[in-house]
Amino acid sequence: MKKYLLMLTMVAGLLGIPATTLVAQTPTIAPTPNPSAVPVVDLTFGTSLQGRAITGTRFGNGPRKLFIVSNTHGGPEANTYQLALALLEYFRQNPQQVPADVSLYIIPTVNPDGLAIGTRFNSRSVDLNRNMDTNFDACPENDWNQTVEGAYGIVSDTGGAFVESELESQLVRDLVLDASAVVWVHSDGGDVFPAFCEHGPSIALAQAYAEASGYRYDRYWRNYMITGGMHDWAGALGIASITPELSTGELPDFDENLRAVQAVMARSEELLPLVTTTVESTTNITMPTLLWRYWRAHGGPDFFGLPISPVVEYQGWPTVFFAEQHLSLVPDGAERMQPAMRGEGGLALWQAYLLDQRSTSYQVR
């Protein structure tokens, strides 16, 4: 314990981030240990607008993917970055605590420019947690807007020029499409809240995280309405999505959040739903969830049109034809943040396919 806290302090010092005293305690809740060797993989997902790397680490290779995403708000929330570093070092020392059915991803910052500059925003003065496309859920109150409420309810035009206008937002969009759950760590409210629209898996995850951490559970952020938020965007895609707010703007609350992450993994079958299939609500067409999420996150009916075919095998890949284009599910593509291949040709190509094929049946997978 002392070893990884010392390493955290040294790393924070090298980056010019204020070190914070961490008080180590023995966690009271732990998932069932995984007796087999647990892979630990360091990943680079992309870069920020100013060219700083956005990185993370994956522990395990189970099908239930839990993402811990920290430091969306840069310098003012540097303690969320410190928390992620501490969690990274803890699980490097204890990878066997990740159950066999879980992949745990820890991403210390998705706003490295804001962290380096010391601002809440990215390098173009956009609040990344107001820049996501939240216009397709059932709640108009949280729809993206250029004019937003930010820290302390201050109103400003920092939502971006349009939805997902920022390089970092686009990276986040493609990073978690295959997630079972995402924990978006912020500070400082001392509470946990799920996606704003009614979403059972998000609510259950938030309640479990609050119980284990000791944070207050709130049904939503009570201070003001968050528009274009990452948690609401993910919830609308069917991803269990919550926001824990650390207790202060200085302390990383390591013990509280370690307990919560361990508790979530211990209840993985209940709280980390498998990514399987989704029924598109307008057409009632069933397709792989990952394909549906990609379609919905990259423009949905406005860009691709509605689905017009069942899942069929096209050029060797599971494919759905939409009115304007078609999408094919790429094997293992999610690991490269490109789970689907889009192609020109929608209705006309589907009609040609029907003429060429005796059978269009294909097992959804």
matplotlib code that plots the C-alpha trace (Angstrom):
import matplotlib.pyplot as plt

x = [0.0, 2.7, 4.6, 1.9, 1.0, 4.6, 4.7, 1.5, 3.0, 6.2, 4.2, 2.0, 5.1, 6.6, 3.4, 3.2, 0.0, -0.4, 0.3, -2.4, -2.1, -3.7, -4.8, -4.6, -7.3, -8.0, -11.0, -14.0, -15.5, -13.7, -14.7, -14.0, -10.3, -9.5, -7.0, -5.8, -3.2, -4.9, -3.6, -2.6, -2.5, -1.5, -3.4, -3.2, -6.6, -5.6, -4.5, -6.0, -6.3, -2.8, -1.3, -1.2, -1.8, -5.0, -4.2, -5.5, -5.0, -7.1, -7.1, -8.5, -10.3, -13.8, -16.9, -18.3, -16.4, -16.3, -14.7, -13.5, -13.1, -11.6, -10.7, -13.1, -12.7, -8.9, -7.0, -9.8, -10.6, -7.1, -8.0, -10.0, -6.8, -4.9, -7.6, -7.2, -3.5, -3.9, -6.4, -4.1, -1.2, -3.4, -4.7, -1.2, -0.2, -3.5, -4.7, -6.1, -8.9, -10.5, -13.0, -12.6, -15.8, -14.7, -12.4, -11.6, -10.5, -9.0, -8.5, -6.8, -7.8, -9.7, -8.8, -5.0, -4.8, -7.1, -5.1, -1.9, -3.3, -5.1, -8.6, -11.9, -12.2, -10.3, -7.8, -10.6, -12.5, -15.2, -16.6, -16.3, -19.1, -21.5, -20.5, -22.0, -25.1, -27.9, -30.6, -31.8, -32.9, -36.5, -35.7, -35.5, -34.3, -30.8, -30.5, -27.2, -27.0, -24.2, -25.2, -24.7, -24.6, -21.2, -19.4, -21.5, -24.3, -22.3, -23.9, -21.6, -21.4, -19.0, -21.1, -19.1, -20.1, -22.1, -22.5, -19.3, -17.4, -14.3, -11.6, -11.7, -15.5, -15.2, -12.6, -14.9, -17.8, -15.8, -14.0, -16.9, -19.3, -18.8, -19.0, -21.3, -20.9, -19.0, -18.1, -17.5, -15.5, -15.9, -15.6, -16.8, -20.3, -19.9, -22.7, -23.4, -26.1, -27.1, -28.1, -30.9, -33.5, -35.0, -32.5, -32.7, -29.1, -27.7, -29.9, -28.9, -25.2, -25.4, -27.1, -24.6, -21.7, -23.1, -23.7, -20.2, -18.4, -20.5, -21.4, -24.9, -27.2, -29.0, -31.4, -29.8, -27.4, -29.4, -27.6, -28.5, -29.4, -26.5, -26.9, -24.7, -23.3, -21.3, -23.3, -26.6, -25.2, -24.0, -27.2, -29.2, -27.1, -28.1, -24.8, -25.1, -23.7, -23.1, -21.2, -19.6, -18.6, -15.6, -16.1, -13.8, -11.8, -8.5, -8.7, -8.9, -11.1, -9.1, -10.5, -14.1, -13.8, -11.7, -14.4, -17.0, -15.2, -14.6, -18.2, -19.4, -17.1, -18.2, -21.8, -20.8, -23.6, -26.1, -24.5, -22.5, -24.9, -23.5, -23.5, -25.7, -28.6, -30.8, -34.2, -34.4, -37.6, -39.1, -38.7, -38.5, -35.4, -33.0, -29.3, -26.0, -26.0, -22.6, -23.8, -26.9, -24.8, -22.4, -25.4, -27.1, -23.9, -22.7, -25.9, -28.6, -31.5, -30.4, -27.2, -27.8, -31.6, -33.6, -32.7, -34.4, -32.9, -32.3, -28.8, -27.3, -23.9, -22.4, -18.9, -18.3, -19.4, -22.7, -24.3, -27.4, -28.6, -30.1, -32.0, -28.8, -25.8, -24.9, -22.9, -20.9, -19.7, -15.9, -14.6, -12.6, -13.0, -14.1, -10.6, -9.4, -12.2, -13.7, -16.4, -18.2, -17.4, -19.7, -20.3, -22.2, -25.3, -28.5, -31.8, -30.5, -27.8, -30.2, -32.5, -29.6, -28.6, -32.1, -31.9, -28.6, -29.3, -31.7, -31.8, -31.3, -31.4, -28.4, -28.0, -27.8, -24.6]
y = [0.0, 2.4, 1.6, 2.6, 5.7, 6.8, 6.3, 8.3, 11.2, 11.1, 11.0, 13.9, 15.9, 15.3, 16.5, 19.6, 18.4, 19.0, 15.8, 14.8, 12.8, 9.4, 7.5, 3.7, 1.4, -2.2, -2.6, -4.3, -5.5, -7.4, -9.4, -13.1, -13.4, -14.6, -17.5, -17.5, -15.0, -11.6, -9.7, -6.1, -4.1, -0.4, 1.3, 4.6, 5.6, 8.8, 12.4, 15.6, 18.7, 19.8, 16.4, 15.0, 11.2, 9.9, 6.6, 3.9, 0.4, -2.8, -5.4, -8.7, -9.8, -10.8, -9.9, -7.5, -4.2, -1.7, 1.7, 4.2, 7.5, 10.4, 14.0, 15.3, 18.7, 19.1, 21.2, 22.1, 18.4, 17.1, 15.0, 12.7, 12.2, 11.4, 8.9, 7.1, 6.9, 5.3, 2.8, 2.0, 1.2, -0.7, -3.1, -3.4, -4.8, -6.8, -7.8, -11.0, -9.0, -8.5, -11.4, -13.6, -12.3, -8.6, -6.3, -3.2, -0.2, 2.8, 6.1, 8.8, 11.7, 12.5, 16.1, 16.2, 19.7, 21.1, 19.2, 20.7, 24.2, 24.2, 24.9, 23.1, 23.2, 21.8, 23.9, 25.4, 26.5, 23.9, 22.0, 18.3, 17.3, 19.5, 18.5, 15.1, 14.2, 13.8, 14.7, 11.1, 10.1, 10.6, 13.6, 17.0, 18.8, 17.4, 18.0, 19.5, 23.3, 25.7, 27.8, 25.7, 25.8, 24.9, 24.9, 26.7, 27.1, 29.7, 30.2, 30.4, 29.5, 26.5, 23.6, 23.6, 24.7, 21.5, 18.1, 16.3, 19.1, 18.4, 15.8, 14.5, 14.1, 12.1, 9.9, 9.3, 8.4, 5.6, 4.5, 3.1, 1.8, -1.8, -1.0, -2.7, 0.3, 3.5, 5.4, 9.1, 10.4, 14.2, 16.4, 17.7, 16.9, 13.9, 12.1, 9.6, 10.0, 8.0, 9.1, 11.6, 9.7, 6.6, 3.8, 0.9, -0.4, 3.1, 3.6, 0.1, 0.8, 4.3, 2.9, 0.1, 2.5, 4.9, 2.2, 0.8, 4.2, 6.0, 8.8, 10.1, 8.7, 11.3, 10.5, 13.4, 16.3, 18.6, 21.9, 22.6, 20.8, 19.2, 19.3, 17.3, 15.2, 12.1, 10.1, 10.9, 10.2, 6.7, 6.0, 6.7, 4.0, 1.5, 1.6, 1.6, 5.1, 7.0, 10.0, 9.8, 13.3, 13.1, 14.7, 17.7, 19.3, 18.2, 14.7, 11.7, 9.6, 6.5, 4.1, 5.1, 4.5, 1.4, -0.1, 0.9, -0.5, -3.8, -4.0, -3.4, -6.2, -8.5, -8.1, -8.2, -10.4, -8.1, -4.7, -5.1, -6.4, -8.3, -6.5, -8.7, -7.6, -4.6, -4.1, -0.8, 0.7, 2.1, -0.9, -3.7, -5.0, -6.9, -6.3, -6.7, -4.1, -2.9, -2.3, -0.5, 1.7, 2.6, 3.5, 5.6, 7.4, 8.2, 10.0, 7.3, 7.8, 11.4, 10.0, 6.3, 6.2, 3.6, -0.1, -1.9, -5.5, -8.1, -9.1, -10.9, -12.1, -9.7, -10.0, -12.4, -10.0, -9.6, -6.6, -4.5, -2.4, 1.0, 3.3, 5.3, 3.1, -0.2, -1.2, -4.3, -5.6, -5.9, -8.8, -7.5, -4.0, -2.5, -3.1, -0.7, 1.7, 0.9, -1.7, -1.2, -0.6, 1.7, 1.4, 3.3, 1.7, 1.3, 0.5, -0.1, -2.4, -4.3, -4.9, -6.2, -8.5, -9.9, -10.7, -12.4, -14.5, -17.4, -16.9, -13.8, -15.5, -15.0, -15.8, -12.6, -12.6]
z = [0.0, 1.0, -2.2, -4.6, -2.6, -2.8, -6.5, -6.9, -5.0, -7.2, -10.4, -9.3, -8.4, -11.8, -13.6, -11.4, -9.8, -6.0, -4.1, -1.6, 1.6, 1.2, 4.3, 3.5, 4.9, 4.4, 2.0, 3.6, 0.4, -2.3, -5.4, -5.6, -6.5, -10.0, -9.6, -13.2, -14.5, -15.1, -18.2, -17.6, -20.8, -21.1, -23.9, -25.8, -27.1, -28.9, -28.3, -27.2, -29.3, -28.2, -28.8, -25.3, -25.1, -23.6, -22.1, -19.9, -18.6, -18.9, -16.2, -17.1, -20.3, -19.2, -21.3, -18.7, -19.3, -16.5, -17.4, -14.7, -16.6, -14.6, -15.0, -17.6, -15.9, -16.0, -13.4, -11.0, -10.6, -10.5, -7.4, -9.8, -11.8, -8.5, -7.6, -11.0, -10.6, -7.2, -8.5, -11.3, -9.0, -6.6, -9.3, -10.8, -7.5, -7.1, -10.6, -9.2, -7.6, -11.0, -11.5, -14.6, -16.2, -15.9, -17.8, -15.8, -17.7, -15.8, -17.7, -15.6, -17.8, -20.9, -20.7, -20.4, -21.9, -19.2, -16.6, -17.8, -18.3, -15.1, -16.5, -16.4, -20.1, -23.0, -24.9, -27.0, -23.9, -24.3, -21.3, -22.4, -20.1, -21.9, -25.4, -25.9, -28.0, -25.4, -27.9, -28.6, -25.1, -23.9, -21.7, -23.5, -20.3, -20.8, -24.5, -25.7, -25.8, -26.6, -23.6, -20.4, -16.7, -15.4, -12.0, -9.3, -11.9, -13.9, -17.3, -20.3, -24.0, -23.4, -24.7, -28.0, -31.5, -32.0, -30.4, -30.1, -31.7, -29.7, -30.5, -26.9, -27.0, -30.2, -28.6, -25.6, -27.9, -29.6, -26.5, -24.4, -27.0, -25.8, -22.1, -19.7, -17.3, -17.0, -13.8, -14.7, -11.7, -10.8, -7.8, -5.5, -4.3, -2.1, -3.9, -6.7, -9.3, -12.4, -15.9, -15.8, -17.8, -16.2, -16.8, -14.4, -14.8, -14.1, -11.1, -9.6, -10.2, -8.6, -5.5, -5.2, -5.6, -3.0, -0.5, -0.8, -0.9, 1.7, -0.7, -0.7, -3.4, -5.5, -8.3, -10.3, -9.8, -7.6, -8.2, -11.8, -15.0, -16.9, -20.6, -23.0, -20.2, -20.7, -18.2, -19.9, -23.4, -22.2, -20.4, -23.6, -25.3, -22.7, -20.8, -17.0, -16.3, -13.1, -11.8, -8.3, -7.0, -4.7, -1.3, -1.8, -4.6, -3.0, -1.6, -4.0, -1.7, -2.6, 0.0, -0.6, -4.4, -4.1, -1.9, -4.5, -7.5, -5.6, -4.6, -8.2, -9.5, -6.8, -8.1, -11.8, -13.0, -11.5, -12.2, -15.4, -18.0, -21.0, -24.3, -26.5, -28.8, -29.0, -30.7, -32.6, -31.3, -34.6, -36.8, -34.2, -35.9, -33.6, -34.1, -32.1, -29.4, -30.4, -34.0, -32.7, -30.4, -33.2, -35.5, -32.8, -31.6, -35.1, -36.3, -36.2, -38.5, -39.5, -41.1, -41.9, -42.1, -40.2, -40.5, -43.3, -43.0, -40.4, -39.6, -42.6, -43.6, -46.2, -47.4, -44.5, -41.7, -39.8, -41.5, -41.2, -44.1, -43.4, -45.7, -46.7, -45.7, -44.3, -41.2, -40.7, -37.3, -37.2, -35.2, -32.2, -33.7, -30.3, -29.0, -31.8, -31.1, -34.5, -33.9, -37.2, -40.8, -42.6, -46.3, -49.0, -50.3, -48.3, -49.9, -53.4, -52.2, -49.9, -52.9, -54.9, -52.1, -52.0, -55.6, -55.2, -52.1, -51.7, -48.0, -45.9, -42.5, -40.3, -36.6, -34.6, -32.6]

ax = plt.figure().add_subplot(projection="3d")
ax.plot(x, y, z, "-o")
ax.set_aspect("equal")
plt.show()
